[in-house]
């Protein structure tokens, strides 16, 4: 098989090369994302692998891929909200994702951000940068075993997060529309509002759907403890950014750890000038009780290897006329 892989990073190349040597398939690696300008690069190839945050909303792109004989798109990531799935279905294109590449990677990043905030490190750093090295009673922090962690979305990543917090001694509450008996030893299932109201650390791990967009907004911030921290390792649009900034400014919550933002596609993963950075990011980044990372929670060696191998294996599986368990229902 001849495959083209878009948005290839240097860290992925050794795993791609190892896969081609092991399987005998050819992979053309390009650094550009898939879009209206680069779709022509897929001409002459059997399949496509990609990883990006920029949406593929132009229906003509799918028509062009189909005209080239492309029958599948293998996403090297969990989320598939970048695709127009109706357009994929109309053009006979099967989409696969990598639903489980390393839940621990993202769980550990969320816990790391929570601990950074809980121990007030950003606030200490800000004071030290101005020569203030005094101990301060207003920066006394709590310990994790005294706290209640609320997890919204108890899938693979939310479940891994629950296990870590439970091992650290925290009480863990969770809300998920689906009940998973596997996580019973680690969490107490309850309703959404109860989780939001009682959490000292509220950690989001749900997909972005019409029903989950802006699921954390002004009403939820008013429900939260003023000592609580919000952690979002999932999708930026789960949180209303303007309401988050307002809640932080009005001290309705204690802080936030964010690996994703609603408008991140305009600058995350890119080198940009100051005037290209959105104002909401600048406001958040200036707050010592906020920690923002550019959607890199997944970025571990284990994750990269698994994303490469699973996506390429899925591409070949589909092209051979077989079914992958990672196919997206359309």
Rosetta blueprint (number, residue, H / E / L):
1 X L
2 X E
3 X E
4 X E
5 X E
6 X L
7 X L
8 X L
9 X L
10 X H
11 X H
12 X H
13 X H
14 X H
15 X H
16 X H
17 X H
18 X H
19 X H
20 X H
21 X H
22 X H
23 X H
24 X L
25 X L
26 X E
27 X E
28 X E
29 X E
30 X L
31 X L
32 X L
33 X L
34 X L
35 X L
36 X L
37 X L
38 X L
39 X H
40 X H
41 X H
42 X H
43 X L
44 X L
45 X L
46 X L
47 X E
48 X E
49 X E
50 X E
51 X L
52 X L
53 X L
54 X L
55 X L
56 X E
57 X L
58 X L
59 X H
60 X H
61 X H
62 X H
63 X H
64 X H
65 X H
66 X H
67 X H
68 X L
69 X L
70 X L
71 X L
72 X E
73 X E
74 X E
75 X E
76 X L
77 X L
78 X L
79 X L
80 X L
81 X L
82 X L
83 X E
84 X L
85 X H
86 X H
87 X H
88 X H
89 X H
90 X H
91 X L
92 X L
93 X L
94 X E
95 X E
96 X E
97 X L
98 X L
99 X L
100 X L
101 X L
102 X L
103 X H
104 X H
105 X H
106 X H
107 X H
108 X H
109 X H
110 X H
111 X H
112 X H
113 X H
114 X H
115 X H
116 X H
117 X H
118 X H
119 X L
120 X L
121 X H
122 X H
123 X H
124 X H
125 X H
126 X H
127 X H
128 X H
129 X L
130 X L
131 X L
132 X L
133 X L
134 X L
135 X L
136 X L
137 X H
138 X H
139 X H
140 X L
141 X L
142 X L
143 X L
144 X H
145 X H
146 X H
147 X L
148 X E
149 X E
150 X E
151 X E
152 X E
153 X L
154 X L
155 X L
156 X H
157 X H
158 X H
159 X H
160 X H
161 X H
162 X H
163 X H
164 X H
165 X H
166 X H
167 X H
168 X L
169 X L
170 X L
171 X E
172 X E
173 X E
174 X E
175 X E
176 X L
177 X L
178 X L
179 X L
180 X L
181 X H
182 X H
183 X H
184 X L
185 X L
186 X L
187 X L
188 X E
189 X E
190 X L
191 X L
192 X H
193 X H
194 X H
195 X H
196 X H
197 X H
198 X H
199 X L
200 X L
201 X E
202 X E
203 X E
204 X E
205 X L
206 X L
207 X L
208 X L
209 X L
210 X L
211 X L
212 X L
213 X L
214 X L
215 X L
216 X E
217 X L
218 X H
219 X H
220 X H
221 X H
222 X H
223 X H
224 X L
225 X L
226 X L
227 X L
228 X L
229 X E
230 X E
231 X E
232 X E
233 X L
234 X L
235 X L
236 X H
237 X H
238 X H
239 X E
240 X L
241 X H
242 X H
243 X H
244 X H
245 X H
246 X H
247 X H
248 X H
249 X H
250 X L
251 X L
252 X L
253 X L
254 X L
255 X E
256 X E
257 X E
258 X E
259 X L
260 X L
261 X L
262 X L
263 X L
264 X H
265 X H
266 X H
267 X L
268 X L
269 X L
270 X L
271 X L
272 X L
273 X L
274 X H
275 X H
276 X H
277 X L
278 X L
279 X H
280 X H
281 X H
282 X H
283 X H
284 X H
285 X H
286 X L
287 X L
288 X L
289 X L
290 X E
291 X E
292 X E
293 X L
294 X L
295 X L
296 X L
297 X L
298 X L
299 X L
300 X L
301 X H
302 X H
303 X H
304 X H
305 X H
306 X H
307 X H
308 X H
309 X H
310 X H
311 X H
312 X H
313 X H
314 X H
315 X H
316 X H
317 X H
318 X H
319 X H
320 X L
321 X L
322 X L
323 X L
324 X L
325 X L
326 X L
327 X E
328 X L
329 X L
330 X L
